[in-house]
Amino acid sequence: MTDVTPRGAARFYIVDRESELALVRRVRDGDRDAFDEVHALFNARLFGFLARLSRSRDVAEDLLEETWLRLVTHAERLDADTRLGPWLFRVGAQPASELLPISRVRSNRMRRRHRVMAGLHA
């Protein structure tokens, strides 16, 4: 497997297409070694993406675990031509997008509360 992305480009596509199709086929067939390969290829980048998205290491770890669980439980449903990188990042981002508005609302509330409290003590 080779990295075919230009330097500095998004690295969703980390293997040549033929190798990726073979890897998807093996994942769909439940090959444990294939899951290990996908994990080794994407885990660090996926965690970094989720940590930036959620702004929380703990939340990112939960999202990462959920993403890998979804791959294992839905592997047989993958289309034969699935691009693994975009699939993983999209699946990882779905629950994050549901959580983010709540965390941002809480964050905004906390900022307002601090400003109000600071004004009372002035």
N, C-alpha and C positions, 0 to 999 in steps of 0.2 A: 504494500500500500504506500502510495506517495502523496505528498501534499501538493495539490495542483493549484492552490490559490496564490495569486500574486502577493508579494510582500506588502503587509499593511492592510490587505483586504480582509473582509469578514471571513472567518474560517469555519463556515458551516460545512463546506465541502472539503473534507480532509482526506478523502481517498478517491482514487480514480473511479469512474462510474461503473465499470465492469466489476471491480472489487466490491463496491458498495452494493450492487445488485446481488452478488453472491452472499454478502454478509446479511442483507435483508432476508434472503431466502433461508439462510441458516437460522436467523432469529425467529422467523415464522415457523420453522420446523421445531423450535424449542431447544436448539443446540446451546448448551450451557457455555461452551467456549466462545460462541458468537456473542452472547450477552456480555461475557467478560471483555471481549475485544471492544464492543461498543462502549462499555463503561470506561475502559482505559482511554479510548479515543476522545470521549466527550465530557467526562466527569468534571475535570478541573475548569474547563471553559464554561460549562453549564452552571457550576456553582458560582463562579465569578459573575456571570450574567444575572443570576437570581439574587445574589447579594447586592449588586448595584440596583436592581429593580426594587427590591424590598427594603433596602437600606438597613437590613438587620441580618446578622450572621445566623442567629437562631431560626428566623423565619426562612432564610435561604436553605438552611439544612433540612428543614421540614419539607419545603417545596422540592428540593432535590430528591429526597427519599420518596416523595409522592410521585415524582416524574418517573423514577426507575421502577416503582411498583406498577405504574400504568403501562410501561413498556412490557413488563413481564406478563401482566394480566391481559393485555390487548395485542400481544405479538401476532397471534394468528390472524388478526383483523388487518394487519398492515397490508397495503397494496404492494404488489411485487415491485413497483417502480418508486416506492417511498424514498425520499431523501431523508436520511436519519437525522442529520443536524437540524434542519428546519422543523422536523416533526418533534424532536425532543425539546427544542427551545420554545416552540409554540405550546406544547403540552405543559411545560414548566411555567410558562407565563400566564396561562389561563387562571389558575387559582390565585396567582399573585395579583392579577388585575381585579379579582373580586375582593381581595384584602386591602389593596392600596387605598381606595377611597375612605375606608373606615379608619385606617391608620393616619391618613392625612387630616381627616376631620378631628380625630383625637389630638393630633399634633397642633392643629390650629386652635383647638379649645384650650390646650395647655398654655400656648403662647398668650392667648387673650387673658386667661386666668392670672398668669404671671404679671402681665401689664396692669391688670386691675389691682392685684395685690400690691404691686410696687407703687401705684398711685395712692392707695390707702395709707401706706406707710410714709409717704413724702410729706 
